[in-house]
Amino acid sequence: MKIGIIGSGKVGSKLGELWVKAGHQVMFSFSRNPERLKALAEQIGSNAQHGTPAEAVQFGEVILLAPNFSLAPEAISQAGSLAGKIVIDTTNPYRLDENNELVRMVDENASAAEEILKLLPAARLVKAFSSFQPSALQRLTERLPEQRLAVAIASDDEEAKAIVSKLAQDSGGQPFDLGSLHNARLMEIPGPFSFGDNLTLESALALRQKVLSC
Ligand SMILES: NC(=O)c1ccc[n+]([C@@H]2O[C@H](COP(=O)([O-])OP(=O)(O)OC[C@H]3O[C@@H](n4cnc5c(N)ncnc54)[C@H](OP(=O)(O)O)[C@@H]3O)[C@@H](O)[C@H]2O)c1
């Protein structure tokens, strides 16, 4: 599958590397320093390229949207229309204030994903990969199935969710369904699934039953 990556920092670069290892093609984009993206793509190999956000949208069957939340409007304006595209939102809705303190940027009861969707008319938005540090993911071959990291997936588009679930498996994780896009807040900081660096599928399913039955 071809995956356009908008936001190629810790999350975007790690997922891009893992997806190339799983046989996908990626294009990295969105940086103040395109030379860094060129070096990143070269280091990963021939199935990795770099380009502008608009080129990543043209390239990708699926788009990974992984900028800092406060820069999402800028990244999306550089990307152009994402109508009809499956877009994976990884953002956590925080910025640092002048004292280096985290400031939440959306209402406590809303999700960043719902705010992002307002910027992406007709995109097929799926929330995933926001609940753990990207370094917690490892290649499939490096972990037994029961030890693999649980990857929460939330969306109102079931077909898009299934495609992203496959990409979660290909990144070395074990996908699990967290329900609607509104439930994305459960995997965004400080939701119950948002500190999932060691969360296995078995624990995630037990936690899901507890949280969703409340
Ligand atoms: N890190 C985590 O543990 C983690 C876990 C889950 C979810 N998330 C969420 O996922 C998203 C990405 O996180 P991250 O840790 O990958 O962030 P990051 O490492 O800071 O990556 C963001 C990228 O955006 C680029 N960028 C920054 N300012 C820019 C500008 N003005 N114009 C163009 N590009 C710019 C930077 O590239 P250059 O430096 O090359 O300009 C940077 O590599 C965030 O919303 C975060 O909340 C993070």
The ligand as an ORCA input file, in Angstrom:
! r2SCAN-3c Opt
* xyz 0 1
  N       5.980     11.424     20.595
  C       5.043     10.681     21.161
  O       5.307      9.918     22.126
  C       3.640     10.692     20.624
  C       2.858      9.559     20.848
  C       1.592      9.510     20.311
  C       1.073     10.616     19.622
  N       1.836     11.734     19.461
  C       1.227     12.844     18.733
  O       1.559     12.662     17.349
  C       1.877     13.922     16.750
  C       3.329     13.901     16.290
  O       4.139     13.693     17.430
  P       5.727     13.592     17.281
  O       6.239     13.201     18.615
  O       6.076     12.787     16.084
  O       6.076     15.118     17.023
  P       7.455     15.692     16.492
  O       8.528     14.677     16.675
  O       7.607     17.034     17.116
  O       7.176     15.822     14.937
  C       6.473     16.886     14.365
  C       7.189     17.256     13.104
  O       6.565     18.438     12.563
  C       7.560     19.204     11.897
  N       7.319     20.620     12.079
  C       7.329     21.312     13.230
  N       7.051     22.605     13.009
  C       6.850     22.715     11.670
  C       6.518     23.792     10.826
  N       6.324     25.032     11.296
  N       6.394     23.556      9.512
  C       6.587     22.309      9.019
  N       6.915     21.232      9.775
  C       7.038     21.448     11.098
  C       8.889     18.873     12.563
  O       9.831     18.615     11.533
  P      11.174     19.503     11.461
  O      11.733     19.493     12.854
  O      12.005     18.773     10.461
  O      10.724     20.865     11.018
  C       8.648     17.626     13.381
  O       9.463     16.570     12.998
  C       1.629     14.976     17.827
  O       0.328     15.507     17.663
  C       1.736     14.216     19.137
  O       0.922     14.779     20.146
  C       3.120     11.776     19.923
*
